[in-house]
Amino acid sequence: MSQPAKALSYSVPETIDPAAPSTVFDEAFMLHHRAVYRTAYALVRDAGLAEDVTQEVFLRLYRHLDAVPGEELLRAWLLRVCINTARNTLRGRNRATAREEEFAKVAIGADGLTAPLDVDYERRTEIEEARRALEHIKEPMRSCLLLKQQGLSYREIAGTLALNETNIGSLIARGRKEFIRVYGKIGGRR
């Protein structure tokens, strides 16, 4: 073997890590970017939002590169993450839009003027009645109801309250039933 060939063979590491993080990520990005974007766009129907979802998917891939399944399951994993991220994004947008519309209804009356004081008083009274009804609901039903009302998923509620996820649905259902019963008594309804 010639001297330059020996020098070259000594400079090459004995074992080359085929799954170097940067090359794995780069290859995954090049192979699957288009499919992830198309899936995101099909769900959100907005090019800018689809780009945001795609970026979030690949950020998650980069952060969790060591926990990602093998090459044969990578595309399925990316598309599942894409679908979940797109749905969460749409859910968040819908909630924000609903909050903005509700605020606009309360702040501005149907005729374009500010809401009358009696409507504001009625709203405050209803809120106070709801708070008093919530005080009568036992834990953990009350906490489950409040967290669900804030938009948390069952899994997030279970993690927050250190409860079993399978019990969250029944706790929320029982809490709602109890709230309706107590709120009807306090508010003089039903």
C-alpha distance (Angstrom), angle and dihedral (degrees) to the residues before:
residue distance angle dihedral
M1 . . .
S2 3.78 . .
Q3 3.76 121.9 .
P4 3.86 95.5 -109.6
A5 3.82 90.9 49.0
K6 3.82 91.0 51.6
A7 3.80 91.0 49.5
L8 3.79 90.3 50.1
S9 3.80 93.2 48.4
Y10 3.82 91.0 50.4
S11 3.80 92.2 50.3
V12 3.82 93.6 55.5
P13 3.80 112.1 86.2
E14 3.79 115.3 -115.2
T15 3.77 92.9 -124.0
I16 3.73 121.3 33.2
D17 3.77 114.3 -157.9
P18 3.82 103.1 -130.1
A19 3.79 91.1 -167.3
A20 3.77 98.9 57.7
P21 3.81 105.4 162.6
S22 3.78 97.7 -122.3
T23 3.79 95.3 47.8
V24 3.81 93.0 44.7
F25 3.79 91.1 50.9
D26 3.80 93.0 44.4
E27 3.80 91.9 49.9
A28 3.80 92.3 46.7
F29 3.78 90.6 49.0
M30 3.81 93.5 49.3
L31 3.80 93.7 45.4
H32 3.79 100.4 42.5
H33 3.81 108.5 24.7
R34 3.78 94.7 95.2
A35 3.82 94.3 48.2
V36 3.81 91.9 48.0
Y37 3.81 91.8 48.8
R38 3.82 92.7 47.7
T39 3.80 91.1 49.9
A40 3.80 91.9 48.1
Y41 3.81 91.6 47.7
A42 3.80 91.8 49.0
L43 3.80 89.3 56.0
V44 3.81 103.2 39.0
R45 3.83 100.2 29.7
D46 3.79 92.2 -148.7
A47 3.80 122.6 102.9
G48 3.80 95.8 -148.7
L49 3.77 93.4 46.5
A50 3.82 90.5 46.5
E51 3.81 88.9 54.5
D52 3.81 90.1 51.0
V53 3.80 91.3 50.2
T54 3.81 91.2 47.3
Q55 3.78 90.9 50.3
E56 3.81 91.1 49.9
V57 3.82 90.9 50.4
F58 3.79 92.8 53.2
L59 3.80 91.6 44.0
R60 3.79 88.0 56.3
L61 3.79 89.9 48.2
Y62 3.79 90.6 51.8
R63 3.81 93.3 47.2
H64 3.81 93.7 47.0
L65 3.78 99.7 34.5
D66 3.79 92.4 130.1
A67 3.84 92.9 53.4
V68 3.80 97.4 44.7
P69 3.82 117.1 112.6
G70 3.78 121.2 -106.9
E71 3.79 125.1 -75.3
E72 3.82 93.2 -87.2
L73 3.83 92.0 58.6
L74 3.81 98.9 33.7
R75 3.81 95.8 93.8
A76 3.80 92.0 50.0
W77 3.81 90.4 47.8
L78 3.81 92.1 49.8
L79 3.80 92.8 48.6
R80 3.83 92.1 48.0
V81 3.81 90.3 50.9
C82 3.81 88.7 46.4
I83 3.81 92.9 52.4
N84 3.81 92.7 47.3
T85 3.80 92.8 46.3
A86 3.81 92.4 47.7
R87 3.79 92.0 49.3
N88 3.80 91.9 48.0
T89 3.79 90.1 48.9
L90 3.80 92.1 51.0
R91 3.79 91.1 45.6
G92 3.79 90.4 52.3
R93 3.80 92.4 48.2
N94 3.80 91.9 48.6
R95 3.79 91.5 50.4
A96 3.79 91.9 48.3
T97 3.80 91.1 49.0
A98 3.80 91.7 48.9
R99 3.81 91.1 49.9
E100 3.80 91.4 49.3
E101 3.81 92.2 48.4
E102 3.80 91.7 48.0
F103 3.78 90.6 49.6
A104 3.80 90.6 49.1
K105 3.82 91.0 50.5
V106 3.79 92.0 51.6
A107 3.80 96.6 40.2
I108 3.78 96.4 44.1
G109 3.78 122.8 37.6
A110 3.81 123.8 -137.5
D111 3.81 90.6 -94.8
G112 3.81 92.4 54.9
L113 3.78 95.2 -104.6
T114 3.76 125.2 114.7
A115 3.78 116.6 -82.1
P116 3.80 113.6 -85.8
L117 3.78 118.2 -107.9
D118 3.82 94.0 -114.4
V119 3.82 91.0 58.8
D120 3.80 89.0 50.4
Y121 3.81 90.5 49.2
E122 3.83 91.6 49.4
R123 3.78 90.7 49.7
R124 3.82 92.3 50.7
T125 3.80 89.9 47.9
E126 3.80 91.9 51.9
I127 3.80 90.9 48.8
E128 3.80 91.3 50.4
E129 3.82 91.0 49.3
A130 3.80 90.4 49.9
R131 3.81 91.0 50.5
R132 3.81 91.5 50.5
A133 3.81 90.2 48.8
L134 3.81 90.4 50.6
E135 3.80 90.3 53.3
H136 3.82 88.8 61.8
I137 3.81 94.3 54.2
K138 3.79 114.9 95.0
E139 3.77 125.2 -123.7
P140 3.03 134.6 -71.9
M141 3.82 90.0 24.3
R142 3.82 91.4 60.7
S143 3.80 93.8 51.1
C144 3.82 91.8 46.0
L145 3.81 90.6 51.5
L146 3.78 93.2 48.4
L147 3.80 94.0 47.2
K148 3.79 92.4 46.3
Q149 3.80 89.5 50.0
Q150 3.81 87.9 54.5
G151 3.80 89.2 57.6
L152 3.79 102.3 -102.9
S153 3.80 119.5 149.6
Y154 3.80 122.4 -121.5
R155 3.80 89.6 -103.1
E156 3.80 92.0 52.1
I157 3.80 91.6 47.3
A158 3.80 91.0 49.4
G159 3.79 90.9 49.9
T160 3.79 93.3 46.7
L161 3.79 95.4 48.8
A162 3.82 96.4 33.5
L163 3.81 91.6 -122.2
N164 3.78 132.6 137.0
E165 3.82 109.3 -88.0
T166 3.81 92.1 -136.5
N167 3.82 90.5 62.5
I168 3.80 97.0 51.9
G169 3.82 96.2 82.3
S170 3.78 94.1 52.8
L171 3.81 91.9 44.4
I172 3.80 90.1 53.4
A173 3.80 92.8 46.2
R174 3.81 92.6 48.8
G175 3.79 90.4 44.5
R176 3.80 91.9 52.6
K177 3.78 91.5 48.6
E178 3.80 91.1 49.6
F179 3.80 91.5 45.7
I180 3.81 91.7 53.2
R181 3.79 90.7 48.9
V182 3.82 94.8 48.4
Y183 3.82 95.0 38.8
G184 3.81 89.5 53.1
K185 3.80 90.3 55.0
I186 3.80 95.6 45.3
G187 3.77 96.0 43.0
G188 3.79 94.0 43.3
R189 3.77 91.4 -119.6
R190 3.81 131.0 130.0
